[in-house]
Amino acid sequence: MKQRVFVSYAGEDRPYAVRLLSQLGDLDLSGLMDQADISANNYVMKTIRSKLGESNAVLVLVSPRSIASQWVDFEVGASQALGKRIVPILIKGENIESQLPKALQGMELVDARNASLEDVVRKIRDSIA
């Protein structure tokens, strides 16, 4: 059975999110992304909640931009309320782990800053298995 994964990220991190999802697809995981799966006609918050509800896990791409993003904060909060497995993935920023919002503190982190995409995908798969 395929795992459904929602990826939460700041708009500036979209290129990394796209590359990550292309690799996750190779591992029989499916991805949900905001712009790819939410039509402009839908009520955004309701759609995000629905997509989160359909997901088995939520990957949060952590960067200075995502930490400042109200949308990422909303997605993390909604994920917690739904009891979803959350996997924070550090993708940018020196000492970014010291700047994590309280909602992500204490979680097992995947450090992707100096890792190959293949290693990151393997760690994600292990985290959500």
C-alpha positions, 0 to 999 in steps of 0.5 A: 500500500502506498504511503501518502505524504504531504510536503509542507514548505515555503515557496522559495523551497519549492525546487527542493520539494519537487526534487524530493517528491520525484525521488519519493515516487521512486520508492512507492510513496506519493506526494501532495504539494500545495500548488500541485494539488490545490486548485485556485477555486478551492478554499485553501485552508479547507483543502489543506486540512483535507489533504493532510487528512488523506496523508500518512505523514507530513514532511516539513522542509525546514529553512529560514523561510519556512520557519517564518511562514504562516502557512507552514506553521498552519500546516504543522499545527493542523498535522498535530491536531490530526495526529499525523507523523511529522518529519522535519527535514533541515534543508537550509540554514546554519544552526537552524535546529536552534531556531525550530518552532516549539511544535517541531522541537524534540522531534527526530530530525532529518538533516539534509543540508549536507546529504545526498538526496538518496540518503535523505529519501532513505532516512525519510522512508525509515522515519515513516515506515 
